[in-house]
Amino acid sequence: MTLLLPVSANYRKPIFEAIGLQMLIGFLGLLLLDGGTMARICGIALLAFWCSAVMLIWRRPKSPTRTDIQLIRFGYLPVVIIAYFLVRFIWTIRGVE
């Protein structure tokens, strides 16, 4: 019985690079002395990124396009930036912040 998923090997390197980038940004987010706000935003962005990455891989498991590979590799950066402004806006509307 094989435990490998029927996914192209082209996804392997971008996934590991994305994990490395997320660890770096997450570590830097934890170093900020803001009461854990940036760490929570990085966590929200992490969840959003992996949900979208799974949907990308699910959509084209055998033949990823160049755009799919680049989105998985570097897509966490724009997700963190968008999540920062979006989460702060929602927290302000809700009165949390």
Helices and strands as residue ranges (DSSP letters): G 9-11, H 12-31, H 37-59, H 66-74, H 76-94
